[in-house]
C-alpha cells in the first residue's frame, strides 16, 4: 500500500536524492553513501535513494507503519514487542481461524 508520505519521498528523491535518504535514515552511513553516489553521478544516487524507499515501504507492509527500527543499509527489524507479520500470510486450509 502506497501512502502519501511515500509519494512525497519519491518526489524529493527525484529532485535531490540525499534529502530523501536523510528523511529515511537520518545522518548516518546511508546518507554519506548517497551523497558520494550523487556526486559521482546523479543516476546512482537516485537508484540508492529509490532502493531505500522501497525497503522502507516493504518494512511498512511487513511490520506496520512505524513498528520497525532502521538498522541501516535497507535493513529493518521489528520494534521491541512487535510480532513479526509475514508480507503474504498463508491461508489456513481446513481451519476456521
NUTOR-287285 format. One line per 8 residues: their letters; for each residue y, x, z of N, C-alpha, C, O. Coordinates in steps of 0.1 Angstrom, whole numbers, plus 5000, padded with zeros to 4 digits. Layout:
NUTOR-287285
a) Y X Z Y X Z Y X Z Y X Z  ...
END
This chain:
NUTOR-287285
xxxxxxxx) 4988 5008 5000 5000 5000 5000 5012 5009 5000 5014 5018 5008  5021 5007 4991 5033 5014 4990 5045 5007 4997 5047 4996 4996  5051 5015 5006 5062 5010 5014 5075 5014 5008 5075 5023 5000  5086 5008 5013 5099 5011 5008 5103 5026 5011 5109 5032 5003  5098 5031 5023 5102 5045 5026 5095 5055 5017 5100 5065 5014  5083 5051 5012 5076 5059 5002 5083 5060 4989 5084 5071 4983  5089 5049 4985 5097 5049 4972 5109 5058 4974 5113 5065 4965  5116 5057 4986 5128 5065 4988 5124 5080 4988 5131 5088 4983
xxxxxxxx) 5112 5083 4994 5108 5097 4994 5105 5102 4980 5109 5113 4977  5100 5094 4972 5097 5098 4958 5111 5100 4950 5112 5110 4943  5120 5091 4953 5133 5093 4946 5140 5105 4951 5147 5113 4943  5139 5108 4964 5145 5121 4969 5138 5133 4964 5144 5143 4961  5125 5132 4962 5117 5143 4957 5121 5146 4942 5120 5157 4938  5124 5135 4935 5129 5137 4921 5142 5145 4921 5144 5154 4912  5151 5141 4930 5164 5148 4930 5164 5162 4936 5169 5171 4930  5158 5163 4948 5158 5176 4955 5145 5177 4963 5145 5172 4974
xxxxxxxx) 5134 5183 4958 5121 5183 4965 5121 5188 4979 5114 5182 4987  5129 5199 4982 5128 5203 4996 5133 5193 5007 5128 5193 5018  5142 5184 5003 5147 5174 5012 5136 5164 5015 5134 5160 5027  5128 5160 5006 5117 5151 5009 5106 5158 5017 5100 5151 5026  5104 5171 5015 5094 5178 5023 5099 5179 5037 5092 5178 5047  5112 5181 5039 5118 5182 5052 5116 5168 5060 5113 5168 5072  5118 5157 5053 5116 5144 5059 5101 5142 5063 5099 5135 5073  5092 5147 5056 5078 5145 5059 5073 5155 5070 5067 5150 5080
xxxxxxxx) 5076 5168 5069 5070 5177 5078 5080 5185 5087 5076 5193 5095  5093 5182 5085 5103 5189 5093 5105 5203 5088 5102 5207 5077  5111 5211 5097 5114 5225 5094 5102 5234 5097 5101 5238 5109  5094 5237 5088 5082 5245 5090 5077 5252 5078 5085 5254 5068  5065 5255 5078 5059 5263 5067 5059 5255 5054 5062 5261 5043  5057 5242 5054 5057 5234 5042 5071 5234 5036 5072 5235 5023  5081 5234 5044 5095 5234 5038 5097 5248 5032 5103 5248 5021  5093 5258 5038 5095 5272 5032 5088 5273 5019 5093 5279 5009
xxxxxxxx) 5076 5269 5019 5068 5269 5007 5074 5261 4995 5075 5266 4984  5079 5249 4999 5086 5241 4989 5099 5247 4984 5102 5246 4972  5106 5253 4992 5119 5260 4988 5116 5271 4979 5122 5273 4968  5105 5279 4982 5102 5290 4973 5096 5285 4960 5100 5290 4949  5088 5275 4960 5083 5269 4947 5094 5263 4939 5094 5264 4927  5104 5256 4945 5115 5251 4938 5124 5262 4932 5129 5260 4921  5125 5273 4939 5133 5284 4934 5126 5291 4922 5133 5296 4913  5113 5292 4923 5105 5298 4912 5105 5289 4899 5105 5294 4888
xxxxxxxx) 5106 5276 4901 5106 5266 4890 5107 5253 4896 5100 5250 4906  5115 5244 4890 5117 5231 4896 5104 5223 4896 5102 5215 4905  5096 5224 4886 5084 5216 4885 5074 5219 4896 5068 5210 4902  5071 5232 4899 5062 5235 4911 5067 5229 4924 5058 5224 4932  5079 5229 4926 5085 5222 4938 5082 5207 4938 5079 5201 4949  5084 5201 4926 5081 5187 4925 5066 5184 4928 5063 5175 4936  5057 5192 4922 5043 5190 4924 5039 5191 4939 5032 5182 4944  5044 5201 4946 5042 5202 4960 5047 5191 4968 5040 5186 4977
xxxxxxxx) 5059 5186 4965 5065 5175 4972 5057 5162 4970 5055 5155 4979  5053 5160 4958 5046 5148 4955 5032 5148 4961 5027 5138 4965  5026 5160 4962 5013 5161 4969 5014 5158 4984 5006 5150 4989  5025 5163 4990 5027 5159 5004 5030 5145 5006 5025 5139 5016  5037 5139 4997 5040 5124 4998 5027 5116 4997 5024 5107 5004  5018 5120 4987 5006 5114 4985 4997 5115 4998 4991 5105 5002  4996 5127 5004 4988 5129 5016 4993 5121 5027 4986 5116 5036  5007 5119 5028 5012 5111 5039 5009 5096 5037 5005 5089 5046
xxxxxxxx) 5009 5092 5024 5005 5078 5021 4991 5075 5024 4987 5065 5029  4982 5085 5021 4968 5085 5024 4966 5084 5040 4957 5076 5044  4974 5091 5047 4973 5091 5062 4977 5077 5067 4972 5072 5077  4988 5071 5061 4992 5058 5065 4981 5048 5063 4979 5039 5071  4974 5049 5052 4964 5039 5049 4952 5041 5058 4945 5032 5062  4949 5054 5061 4937 5057 5070 4939 5054 5084 4931 5047 5091  4950 5058 5090 4953 5057 5104 4963 5046 5108 4964 5044 5120  4970 5041 5099 4980 5031 5102 4994 5038 5102 4994 5050 5105
xxxxxxxx) 5004 5031 5099 5017 5037 5098 5021 5043 5111 5022 5037 5122  5024 5056 5111 5029 5063 5123 5018 5067 5134 5021 5072 5144  5005 5064 5131 4995 5066 5141 4987 5079 5138 4975 5080 5140  4995 5089 5133 4988 5102 5130 4998 5113 5133 5010 5111 5135  4993 5125 5133 5000 5137 5136 4999 5146 5124 4988 5148 5118  5011 5151 5119 5011 5160 5107 5008 5174 5112 5015 5180 5120  4997 5180 5107 4993 5193 5111 4998 5204 5101 4997 5216 5104  5005 5199 5090 5010 5208 5080 5001 5210 5069 4988 5208 5070
xxxxxxxx) 5006 5214 5057 4998 5216 5045 4990 5204 5041 4980 5205 5035  4996 5192 5043 4989 5180 5039 4978 5175 5047 4970 5167 5043  4976 5181 5059 4965 5177 5068 4971 5168 5079 4981 5172 5086  4964 5157 5082 4968 5148 5092 4956 5144 5101 4945 5144 5096  4959 5142 5113 4948 5137 5122 4953 5125 5130 4965 5124 5132  4944 5117 5135 4949 5105 5143 4956 5110 5156 4953 5120 5162  4966 5102 5159 4973 5104 5172 4964 5102 5184 4954 5095 5182  4967 5107 5195 4959 5105 5207 4956 5090 5210 4965 5082 5211
xxxxxxxx) 4944 5087 5211 4940 5073 5215 4939 5064 5203 4936 5052 5205  4940 5069 5191 4939 5060 5179 4925 5063 5173 4922 5074 5170  4918 5052 5171 4905 5053 5165 4906 5055 5150 4915 5050 5143  4896 5063 5145 4896 5065 5130 4892 5053 5123 4883 5046 5127  4899 5050 5112 4896 5038 5104 4894 5043 5090 4903 5049 5084  4882 5041 5084 4879 5045 5071 4889 5039 5060 4893 5027 5062  4891 5046 5050 4900 5041 5039 4894 5028 5033 4901 5018 5031  4881 5029 5030 4874 5018 5024 4863 5014 5033 4852 5020 5032
xxxxxxxx) 4865 5004 5042 4854 5001 5051 4842 4995 5044 4843 4988 5034  4830 4999 5049 4818 4994 5043 4815 4980 5047 4817 4976 5059  4810 4972 5038 4806 4958 5041 4794 4958 5051 4786 4967 5050  4794 4948 5059 4783 4947 5069 4773 4937 5063 4773 4925 5066  4764 4942 5055 4754 4933 5049 4744 4928 5059 4738 4936 5067  4742 4915 5059 4732 4909 5068 4737 4907 5082 4729 4903 5091  4750 4909 5085 4755 4907 5098 4766 4897 5098 4772 4894 5087  4770 4892 5109 4780 4882 5110 4794 4888 5113 4804 4881 5113
x) 4794 4901 5116 4807 4907 5120 4814 4912 5108 4825 4917 5109
END
